[in-house]
Amino acid sequence: MAANLHDEPLVFIAEAIRRRQVSAVEVTTAMLDRIEALDGEIRSYTTVTAEHALAAAARADCETARGISRGPLHGVPLGIKDLCDTRFAPTGAGTVVHRERVPDSDATVVERLEQGGAVILGKLAMTEGAYTSHHPDNPGPLNPWGRGYWLGSSSTGSGAATAARLCFGSLGSDTGGSIRFPSATCGLTGIKPSWGRVSRHGVFPLATSLDHVGPMARSAADAAAILGVIAGADRYDPTALAAPVDDYLGGLGRSIRGLTIGIDRRFTTEGIDAAVVAALDAMEAVLRGLGARLVEVAMPPTDRLVRGWIPFCSVETALAHRETYPARAAEYGPDLAGLIDQGRSVPGLDFGAIYHDRLDFSGALAALFAEVDLLLVPTMPMPVPSLARMGEYGKDPEVLLRLLRFTAPFNFSGSPTITLPAGIDAAGLPLSVQLVGPHLSEALLCRAGHAVQQVTDWHARRPLDLA
């Protein structure tokens, strides 16, 4: 085996463990050593569960020796966003008010990963309560691609750790873009599944009806492997969809020739940075080369809906925190506290109007998917911004609203998306686009993403200073 095990894809490591070319304990030890060497600067982990991880790796090796494999994650080290309950480590959700909380049981997604043989390396840092900013007492992670550049939100630790090769993949959550932003800024492939495709039981909410849980990984194949393990019905989450789970990993080899992909030129290019438009054009050329048919479409209106995201989210966030806010308001950071205060004062008629806009958009989008298989849109309207440029993020609503242009509408509709690396900008940072599909089209999204990654190397680029 290669000395740099951390550089290998998740699916490669899983197969090497299955063939006993390397042990899960060797891989886990190498990853823990790398975390110790690098994460003091990157700060992607809030808790490293070394003892728990090594015990799980040893169990995986014992099972492998007996010819037992639990699936495509057997023996593979992963990281978990710190809003997923774990009985073996605190789950603070980026807050001070909950940072000492050790749950009595695991979130369903954590339970499924461990049942699938995955090795949990630890809990990954995140913004406070999964909103825009880290609590003032919790310095956030740094972007491995450039310490002076934005890392996204809220799955910051998931993005940083996966990009820095401090895990082979991770779980993130997405309420307005929090899987997609850090995937975009870190050159990763992220899947925001259909709402309800992955259980939210034991996952601390930001806004329950907008929250999605999904994988962040280095490729579509790696993300598909994780999604296949965590997806499915859950008796503890009545909103989890009962539809059968597709074989996301097994279906990757099929061609996308003849696929119809819609693109709205006005929606995707007006007011958008030229580098992002160039990345979109490059992805369009790749898809055409693979035999897909790109057609012009008209997106349903999104401007008013995007403007409704903050007040809508604020109401659901206030509900999520009603047991500790305002009773323990002094322990909250200003940005999350401000959102909750707003949510406690949004008029019912205003909330209802946004809900009706949501229904209208979701219906119109479903009608559009009767004409096309997928949509191609950017992930962000600009390349990865500097931290200096993002200084007002979370404080100035207009900054946030611009960022939400290509993400929030698909939280309102619950549509699945796959975020794909799509080039490198002039500053040497990754560019990104999304493919969006109708409900429960995750298998198609994974297949399309994998097809792209068979003929491009954008997903294989990595931060140079972590060689």
Summary of the structure (lengths in Angstrom):
residues: 467
radius of gyration: 20.5
end to end distance: 17.7
largest distance: 62.0
contacts: 1789
relative contact order: 0.13
helix: 41%
strand: 14%
